[in-house]
Amino acid sequence: MDTTTPTLRTLLARPSLKLRLLPAELPGGALERPLRWVHSSDLADPTPFLADDLVLLTTGTQFERVTVGDYVDRLAQRGVIGLGFGSDVHRAGVPDELVEACAARGIPLFEVPYGTPFIAVARAHAEAIAERTYARRTWALEAQRALAIASLRPQGLDAALTELSRRLSCGVTMFDDAGGLVHEHPPGAATAELSAHAAALLARGATASETIEHGESGATLFTLGSTGRLRGVIGVGAAALDPETRTVVTSVIAMAGLALEQSERLALRERRLDAAVLTLLREGETAAAQRVRELPSEPVLVAATDATPNPDWWRRQAAGALVADGIVVLAEADAGAVDAFAAAFDAGVGLSEPGPLADLARLEAQAAAALLRSGEGVTRYAAPSGILDALGSDARLAAQSRIAGLREADPALEQQLRVWLEHDARIEQAAAALGIHRHTLRARIAQAAGILQTDLATFPARAELWAVLQAAR
């Protein structure tokens, strides 16, 4: 990020001052450090009166009372970032020993010619600070104006975040309250490391900003919302934010907070609308539902989940998806969104077969049945090979209770009844298959009918007995 403070190089570059660096160039970033102020003194030890990040100007009269080496040592220890020597005031030129001492300690030394008053150097630096401050404030006003215009576009928050990225010349990201990425510019700005830091901030649940080491320039994260009710995190790909930059970012944070509040109220209304549309579809009023809102294209899938479905997330992933009460109805073409949801929210999901909206009740039942069998991830509904295979544990327990008397009286009765029913209740064929006399089998069937207190001469009774025998296995 740009700053409001010029550097020593900025000061040396002003042609009106005619300053000359000794030597002509220094290695590293010695001239790039922010320069806060320019001060002049001929004290033997001026360090008690100096501030940080300061350039000191001197005419060298103190060198009659102190050695050059000791003097420069004290300046280096105090953190003076540059020394200007006024030549031809008390002595001609710049002393060679001063040039050598400053070079040895890494302090930039420059000559101030006799025709350049020290006050002119200080005033030039003050003017540079004022010019840069004015430029930064102008930039901030222009940036805020551009962000306000961007926010009026469709998908205004996304447009504003993209504009912020352009104005700051760095990546800008936004995560929702679950840590899911909802915006990044440019693509790839949201790394796994940045996402992890955003998730950690959200887990703390308190309003905060945090600077982290990330890439070449670091990153700064800002929470959205209030403590205990965080709504997301905005990440800016820079660690050093000057006051103007922070003002611009703060305006976007306020804009995002307002947009999320409005989005939450809108989402509540949309959830209620989706619930009403689902009710219409369950009642077979597809035409009426289509007049209320756009429906997912057929064939559709129904997903049932044990996690709270995020309507905004689903609408970004699947056009026209209906979301209400743990149920999501979406087009079959968007089936990949179901796997993405299960992975993003560590959720169990039951997924129906594809079908028309007119069969919504059946598809919901399939999704609910698949969810009961699911663990982590997505479980797709698979129809049983036979209708009796679909009977659950309750039916099995009931069937076992129903034939408990048979098993207690004679365990062979159950098998004999099964073989008889498998032969379409034909006595002779069943008796032959069992290896007993037909009269014996008739007696056994009569005995079983008495135990079950059922007339096995009728088809409904035989059909029920067959279902009981199958379920009791």
Residue pairs with C-beta under 8 A, 6 or more apart in sequence:
1 168
1 238
1 240
1 241
1 242
1 245
2 136
2 139
2 242
2 245
3 34
3 132
3 240
3 242
4 129
4 132
4 133
4 136
4 242
4 243
4 244
5 34
5 35
5 36
5 53
5 129
5 132
6 34
6 35
6 125
6 128
6 129
6 132
7 31
7 32
7 33
7 34
7 35
8 30
8 31
8 32
8 33
8 35
8 55
8 81
8 82
8 108
9 31
9 32
10 35
10 128
11 17
11 19
11 35
11 38
11 55
11 121
11 124
11 125
11 128
12 19
12 21
12 31
12 110
14 124
14 128
16 120
16 124
17 112
17 116
17 120
17 121
17 124
18 113
18 115
18 116
19 84
19 110
19 111
19 112
19 113
19 116
19 121
20 110
20 111
20 113
21 31
21 108
21 109
21 110
22 94
22 99
22 102
22 109
22 110
22 111
23 99
23 103
26 106
26 108
30 81
30 106
30 108
31 108
33 53
33 81
34 53
35 53
35 54
35 55
35 81
35 82
35 125
36 51
36 52
36 53
36 54
37 51
37 53
37 54
37 55
37 122
37 125
38 54
38 55
38 57
38 84
38 121
38 122
38 125
39 46
39 49
39 50
39 51
39 54
39 55
39 56
39 57
39 122
40 56
40 57
40 58
40 118
40 122
41 49
41 56
41 57
41 58
42 58
42 59
42 60
42 61
42 62
43 49
43 62
44 62
44 65
44 66
44 71
45 66
45 71
45 74
46 56
47 74
47 75
47 77
47 78
47 80
50 56
50 78
50 80
52 79
53 79
53 81
54 80
54 81
55 80
55 81
55 82
55 83
55 84
55 125
56 75
56 80
56 82
56 83
56 84
57 83
57 84
57 85
57 86
57 112
57 118
57 121
57 122
58 83
58 84
58 85
58 86
59 85
59 86
59 89
59 90
60 85
60 86
60 89
60 90
60 91
60 95
60 98
61 90
62 71
63 71
63 95
63 98
68 95
68 97
68 98
68 101
69 97
69 101
71 101
72 83
72 98
72 101
72 102
72 105
72 107
73 105
75 83
75 105
75 107
76 105
76 106
76 107
80 107
81 107
81 108
82 107
82 108
82 109
82 110
83 98
83 102
83 107
83 108
83 109
83 110
84 109
84 110
84 111
84 112
84 118
84 121
85 94
85 95
85 98
85 109
85 110
85 111
85 112
86 112
86 114
86 118
87 93
87 94
87 111
87 112
87 113
87 114
88 113
88 114
89 114
93 111
94 109
94 111
98 109
99 109
102 108
102 109
103 109
112 118
112 121
136 242
136 244
137 244
139 244
140 244
140 245
140 247
140 248
143 164
143 167
143 248
144 247
144 248
144 251
146 163
146 167
147 160
147 163
147 164
147 167
147 248
147 251
147 252
147 255
150 156
150 159
150 160
150 162
150 163
151 157
151 159
151 160
151 255
151 259
153 159
156 259
157 174
157 183
157 255
157 256
157 259
158 183
160 252
160 255
160 256
161 172
161 174
161 183
161 185
161 234
161 252
161 256
162 172
162 183
162 185
164 172
164 236
164 248
164 249
164 252
165 171
165 172
165 185
165 186
165 189
166 185
167 248
168 236
168 237
168 238
168 245
168 248
168 249
170 217
170 236
170 237
170 238
171 184
171 185
171 186
171 188
171 189
171 190
171 219
171 235
171 236
171 237
172 183
172 184
172 185
172 189
172 234
172 235
172 236
172 237
173 181
173 183
173 184
173 185
173 189
173 190
173 194
173 198
173 234
173 235
174 181
174 182
174 183
174 184
174 232
174 233
174 234
174 235
174 256
175 181
175 182
175 190
175 195
175 198
175 199
175 202
175 232
175 233
175 235
176 182
176 231
176 232
176 310
176 312
176 313
177 202
177 225
177 230
177 231
177 232
178 202
178 310
178 344
178 345
179 195
179 198
179 199
179 202
179 233
180 310
180 313
180 344
181 190
181 195
182 232
182 312
182 316
184 190
189 235
189 237
190 235
191 214
191 215
193 214
194 212
194 214
194 219
194 221
194 235
197 210
197 212
197 214
197 219
197 221
197 235
198 221
198 233
198 235
201 208
201 210
201 221
201 223
201 230
201 233
202 223
202 230
202 232
202 233
205 227
205 228
205 230
206 223
206 227
206 228
206 230
207 223
207 225
207 226
207 227
207 230
208 223
209 220
209 221
209 222
209 223
210 220
210 221
211 218
211 219
211 220
211 221
211 239
212 218
212 219
212 220
212 221
212 239
213 239
214 237
214 239
215 237
217 237
217 238
217 239
217 240
218 237
218 238
218 239
218 240
219 235
219 236
219 237
219 238
219 239
220 235
220 236
220 238
220 239
220 241
220 249
221 233
221 234
221 235
221 236
222 233
222 234
222 235
222 236
222 249
222 253
223 230
223 232
223 233
224 230
224 231
224 232
224 233
224 234
224 253
224 256
224 257
224 260
225 231
225 232
225 257
225 260
231 257
231 260
231 261
231 264
232 256
232 260
234 249
234 252
234 253
234 256
236 249
238 245
241 249
263 312
267 311
267 312
270 311
271 311
271 323
271 324
273 292
273 293
274 293
274 311
274 322
274 323
274 324
275 324
275 325
276 292
277 289
277 292
277 293
277 295
277 322
278 322
278 324
278 327
278 329
278 360
280 286
280 288
280 289
280 292
281 289
281 329
281 357
281 360
282 360
282 361
282 364
284 358
286 295
286 357
286 358
289 295
289 357
294 319
294 320
295 320
295 322
295 357
296 318
296 319
296 320
296 321
296 322
296 329
296 330
296 331
296 334
297 320
297 331
297 333
298 331
298 356
298 357
299 331
299 332
299 354
299 355
299 356
300 329
300 330
300 331
300 332
300 354
300 355
300 356
300 357
300 360
300 363
301 329
301 330
301 331
301 332
301 334
301 335
301 338
301 351
301 352
301 353
301 354
301 363
302 327
302 328
302 329
302 351
302 352
302 360
302 363
302 364
302 366
302 367
303 327
303 328
303 329
303 330
303 338
303 341
303 349
303 350
303 351
303 352
303 367
304 326
304 327
304 328
304 349
304 350
304 364
304 367
304 368
304 370
304 371
305 326
305 328
305 341
305 342
305 347
305 348
305 349
305 350
305 371
306 326
306 347
306 348
306 349
306 371
306 374
307 341
307 345
307 346
307 347
307 348
308 326
309 323
309 326
309 327
309 328
309 341
310 345
311 323
313 341
313 344
314 321
314 323
314 328
314 330
314 337
314 341
315 321
315 323
317 334
317 337
317 340
317 341
318 328
318 330
318 331
318 334
318 337
319 331
319 334
320 330
320 331
321 328
321 329
321 330
321 331
321 334
321 337
322 328
322 329
322 330
327 364
327 367
328 338
328 341
329 357
329 360
329 363
330 337
330 338
332 354
335 351
338 349
338 351
338 378
339 377
339 378
341 347
341 349
342 348
342 349
342 376
342 377
342 378
343 377
346 376
348 371
348 374
348 375
348 376
348 377
348 379
349 371
349 374
349 377
349 378
349 379
350 366
350 367
350 368
350 369
350 370
350 371
350 372
350 373
350 374
350 378
350 379
350 381
351 367
351 370
351 378
351 379
351 380
351 381
352 363
352 364
352 366
352 367
352 370
352 381
353 363
353 366
353 380
353 381
353 383
355 362
355 363
366 381
367 381
369 381
370 379
370 380
370 381
370 382
371 379
373 379
383 390
384 390
388 467
388 470
388 471
391 470
391 471
395 471
396 471
396 472
398 471
399 467
399 468
399 469
399 470
399 471
399 472
400 472
402 452
402 468
402 472
403 414
403 452
403 468
403 469
403 472
405 451
405 452
406 413
406 414
406 417
406 448
406 451
406 452
407 413
407 414
409 447
409 451
410 447
413 444
413 447
413 448
413 451
414 469
416 430
416 434
416 436
416 441
416 444
416 445
416 448
417 445
417 448
417 465
417 469
418 469
419 430
419 433
419 434
420 427
420 430
420 441
420 445
421 462
421 465
421 466
421 469
422 430
423 429
423 430
423 433
425 462
427 438
427 441
427 442
428 438
430 441
431 437
431 438
431 440
431 441
434 441
445 456
448 456
449 455
449 456
452 465
454 461
454 464
454 465
455 461
456 462
456 465
